[in-house]
Amino acid sequence: MEDGEEMLKKLLLTLALAGVIVLSLSVGTAAFSVEQFLVGSNTDRLILLSSRLPRTVTVLLAGAGLSLSGLIMQSLTQNRFAAPDTVGTVDAARVGMLCGMILFPGLSVVGKMALSFFFAAAGTFLFLVVVNRLPFKSQMTIPLLGLMYGNILGGVANFFAFRFNVTQNLSAWMQGDFSLVIKGQYEGMYLIFLLFLALYFFADHFTIARFGKDAAKNLGLPFEAVLFIGTLFVSLTVAVILSTVGNLPFLGVIIPNLVSLRFGDNIRNTHGKVALFGAVFLLLCDIFSRAVIPPYEIPVETVLGVFGGGLFLWLLLKGGRTA
């Protein structure tokens, strides 16, 4: 009986995901008809393959990647409110992007992505090393320190952006928006599959890391190596997403917490659900951003700020759960 109920739940989730994807493919400024596409219309084929499909794939990968990044960060810091945008990863990546704009103005998107990755990894690893040396770690201490750290990095970035007159360019790169995603400009997002592989192979390691450095070492876990691996994959994910679509706040905090409240903390059992719910949540926000004031479009970062911010406030008021 339980197996039947589980199969039914999976079927309903699959149908819901398929329905949201179809809805995403059908919503947009340009008129698109499935019937015309099926009969071979070149216009509808161009709209689907060059714009709608790349956008939908990008949204799904970004939502899943950022949610899983938050899951890893919360394990490495033993804190429910840790995420790439609350521990300075995003701000460190922004400094890397700024360096690319100033020092190498002709740098390609791949080059900017590589610089963002390097700075994100270095900045995040430094923060995590400092945090893991703290004698106490309340639920609010780490995110507060992370926000202070991020503001320092952001202040440095803004200063040099003003100094070298690239403020508008940097702001354009940082704004979370999928409207410019087309074929040929999103393929770097497939690097996020490396994060999925890392979680598949190291899920148990990240679960043990939740118990803290000393407990993990007593259980035979090389904590520093896990910290390094987690930092690299999270930084790569953030750099890819930031270089492709910009900043997408709150996902890394709210989705892992909501899944944990329902399904527990075993990453081996929950990382697939975190990826799925993160992808669907961001896709729904993106659909809303396109549908609320047609034919215009609201940046999805704004929509996330409203809905994600509300959920984050609810989690704060709830007090989270003990890490």
WOVEN-V395409 format. One record per residue. N is the residue number from 1. RES is the residue in one letter. PHI is phi as a letter, one per 20 degrees, with the letter a starting at -180 (NA if undefined). Layout:
n->N res->RES phi->PHI
n->N res->RES phi->PHI
This chain:
n->1 res->M phi->NA
n->2 res->E phi->f
n->3 res->D phi->f
n->4 res->G phi->f
n->5 res->E phi->f
n->6 res->E phi->f
n->7 res->M phi->f
n->8 res->L phi->f
n->9 res->K phi->f
n->10 res->K phi->f
n->11 res->L phi->f
n->12 res->L phi->f
n->13 res->L phi->f
n->14 res->T phi->f
n->15 res->L phi->f
n->16 res->A phi->f
n->17 res->L phi->f
n->18 res->A phi->f
n->19 res->G phi->f
n->20 res->V phi->f
n->21 res->I phi->f
n->22 res->V phi->f
n->23 res->L phi->f
n->24 res->S phi->f
n->25 res->L phi->f
n->26 res->S phi->e
n->27 res->V phi->e
n->28 res->G phi->r
n->29 res->T phi->f
n->30 res->A phi->f
n->31 res->A phi->f
n->32 res->F phi->c
n->33 res->S phi->c
n->34 res->V phi->f
n->35 res->E phi->f
n->36 res->Q phi->f
n->37 res->F phi->f
n->38 res->L phi->f
n->39 res->V phi->e
n->40 res->G phi->o
n->41 res->S phi->f
n->42 res->N phi->f
n->43 res->T phi->f
n->44 res->D phi->f
n->45 res->R phi->f
n->46 res->L phi->f
n->47 res->I phi->f
n->48 res->L phi->f
n->49 res->L phi->e
n->50 res->S phi->e
n->51 res->S phi->c
n->52 res->R phi->f
n->53 res->L phi->f
n->54 res->P phi->g
n->55 res->R phi->f
n->56 res->T phi->f
n->57 res->V phi->f
n->58 res->T phi->f
n->59 res->V phi->f
n->60 res->L phi->f
n->61 res->L phi->f
n->62 res->A phi->f
n->63 res->G phi->f
n->64 res->A phi->f
n->65 res->G phi->f
n->66 res->L phi->f
n->67 res->S phi->f
n->68 res->L phi->f
n->69 res->S phi->f
n->70 res->G phi->f
n->71 res->L phi->f
n->72 res->I phi->f
n->73 res->M phi->f
n->74 res->Q phi->f
n->75 res->S phi->f
n->76 res->L phi->f
n->77 res->T phi->d
n->78 res->Q phi->l
n->79 res->N phi->b
n->80 res->R phi->f
n->81 res->F phi->d
n->82 res->A phi->e
n->83 res->A phi->a
n->84 res->P phi->g
n->85 res->D phi->e
n->86 res->T phi->d
n->87 res->V phi->c
n->88 res->G phi->n
n->89 res->T phi->f
n->90 res->V phi->f
n->91 res->D phi->f
n->92 res->A phi->f
n->93 res->A phi->f
n->94 res->R phi->f
n->95 res->V phi->f
n->96 res->G phi->f
n->97 res->M phi->f
n->98 res->L phi->f
n->99 res->C phi->f
n->100 res->G phi->f
n->101 res->M phi->f
n->102 res->I phi->e
n->103 res->L phi->e
n->104 res->F phi->c
n->105 res->P phi->f
n->106 res->G phi->e
n->107 res->L phi->f
n->108 res->S phi->f
n->109 res->V phi->f
n->110 res->V phi->f
n->111 res->G phi->f
n->112 res->K phi->f
n->113 res->M phi->f
n->114 res->A phi->f
n->115 res->L phi->f
n->116 res->S phi->f
n->117 res->F phi->f
n->118 res->F phi->f
n->119 res->F phi->f
n->120 res->A phi->f
n->121 res->A phi->f
n->122 res->A phi->f
n->123 res->G phi->f
n->124 res->T phi->f
n->125 res->F phi->f
n->126 res->L phi->f
n->127 res->F phi->f
n->128 res->L phi->f
n->129 res->V phi->f
n->130 res->V phi->f
n->131 res->V phi->f
n->132 res->N phi->f
n->133 res->R phi->e
n->134 res->L phi->f
n->135 res->P phi->f
n->136 res->F phi->c
n->137 res->K phi->b
n->138 res->S phi->f
n->139 res->Q phi->f
n->140 res->M phi->e
n->141 res->T phi->f
n->142 res->I phi->f
n->143 res->P phi->f
n->144 res->L phi->f
n->145 res->L phi->f
n->146 res->G phi->f
n->147 res->L phi->f
n->148 res->M phi->f
n->149 res->Y phi->f
n->150 res->G phi->f
n->151 res->N phi->f
n->152 res->I phi->f
n->153 res->L phi->f
n->154 res->G phi->f
n->155 res->G phi->f
n->156 res->V phi->f
n->157 res->A phi->f
n->158 res->N phi->f
n->159 res->F phi->g
n->160 res->F phi->f
n->161 res->A phi->f
n->162 res->F phi->f
n->163 res->R phi->f
n->164 res->F phi->d
n->165 res->N phi->l
n->166 res->V phi->c
n->167 res->T phi->f
n->168 res->Q phi->f
n->169 res->N phi->f
n->170 res->L phi->f
n->171 res->S phi->f
n->172 res->A phi->f
n->173 res->W phi->f
n->174 res->M phi->e
n->175 res->Q phi->f
n->176 res->G phi->f
n->177 res->D phi->b
n->178 res->F phi->d
n->179 res->S phi->f
n->180 res->L phi->e
n->181 res->V phi->f
n->182 res->I phi->c
n->183 res->K phi->g
n->184 res->G phi->n
n->185 res->Q phi->c
n->186 res->Y phi->c
n->187 res->E phi->f
n->188 res->G phi->f
n->189 res->M phi->f
n->190 res->Y phi->f
n->191 res->L phi->f
n->192 res->I phi->f
n->193 res->F phi->f
n->194 res->L phi->f
n->195 res->L phi->f
n->196 res->F phi->f
n->197 res->L phi->f
n->198 res->A phi->f
n->199 res->L phi->f
n->200 res->Y phi->f
n->201 res->F phi->e
n->202 res->F phi->d
n->203 res->A phi->g
n->204 res->D phi->f
n->205 res->H phi->f
n->206 res->F phi->f
n->207 res->T phi->f
n->208 res->I phi->f
n->209 res->A phi->f
n->210 res->R phi->f
n->211 res->F phi->f
n->212 res->G phi->o
n->213 res->K phi->f
n->214 res->D phi->f
n->215 res->A phi->f
n->216 res->A phi->f
n->217 res->K phi->f
n->218 res->N phi->f
n->219 res->L phi->e
n->220 res->G phi->n
n->221 res->L phi->e
n->222 res->P phi->f
n->223 res->F phi->f
n->224 res->E phi->f
n->225 res->A phi->f
n->226 res->V phi->f
n->227 res->L phi->f
n->228 res->F phi->f
n->229 res->I phi->f
n->230 res->G phi->f
n->231 res->T phi->f
n->232 res->L phi->f
n->233 res->F phi->f
n->234 res->V phi->f
n->235 res->S phi->f
n->236 res->L phi->f
n->237 res->T phi->f
n->238 res->V phi->f
n->239 res->A phi->f
n->240 res->V phi->f
n->241 res->I phi->f
n->242 res->L phi->f
n->243 res->S phi->f
n->244 res->T phi->e
n->245 res->V phi->c
n->246 res->G phi->n
n->247 res->N phi->e
n->248 res->L phi->c
n->249 res->P phi->f
n->250 res->F phi->m
n->251 res->L phi->g
n->252 res->G phi->f
n->253 res->V phi->e
n->254 res->I phi->f
n->255 res->I phi->f
n->256 res->P phi->g
n->257 res->N phi->f
n->258 res->L phi->f
n->259 res->V phi->f
n->260 res->S phi->f
n->261 res->L phi->f
n->262 res->R phi->e
n->263 res->F phi->d
n->264 res->G phi->n
n->265 res->D phi->d
n->266 res->N phi->f
n->267 res->I phi->f
n->268 res->R phi->g
n->269 res->N phi->e
n->270 res->T phi->d
n->271 res->H phi->f
n->272 res->G phi->f
n->273 res->K phi->f
n->274 res->V phi->f
n->275 res->A phi->f
n->276 res->L phi->f
n->277 res->F phi->f
n->278 res->G phi->f
n->279 res->A phi->f
n->280 res->V phi->f
n->281 res->F phi->f
n->282 res->L phi->f
n->283 res->L phi->f
n->284 res->L phi->f
n->285 res->C phi->f
n->286 res->D phi->f
n->287 res->I phi->f
n->288 res->F phi->f
n->289 res->S phi->f
n->290 res->R phi->e
n->291 res->A phi->e
n->292 res->V phi->f
n->293 res->I phi->c
n->294 res->P phi->f
n->295 res->P phi->e
n->296 res->Y phi->e
n->297 res->E phi->c
n->298 res->I phi->e
n->299 res->P phi->g
n->300 res->V phi->f
n->301 res->E phi->g
n->302 res->T phi->f
n->303 res->V phi->f
n->304 res->L phi->f
n->305 res->G phi->f
n->306 res->V phi->f
n->307 res->F phi->f
n->308 res->G phi->f
n->309 res->G phi->f
n->310 res->G phi->f
n->311 res->L phi->f
n->312 res->F phi->f
n->313 res->L phi->f
n->314 res->W phi->f
n->315 res->L phi->f
n->316 res->L phi->f
n->317 res->L phi->f
n->318 res->K phi->f
n->319 res->G phi->n
n->320 res->G phi->m
n->321 res->R phi->d
n->322 res->T phi->f
n->323 res->A phi->f
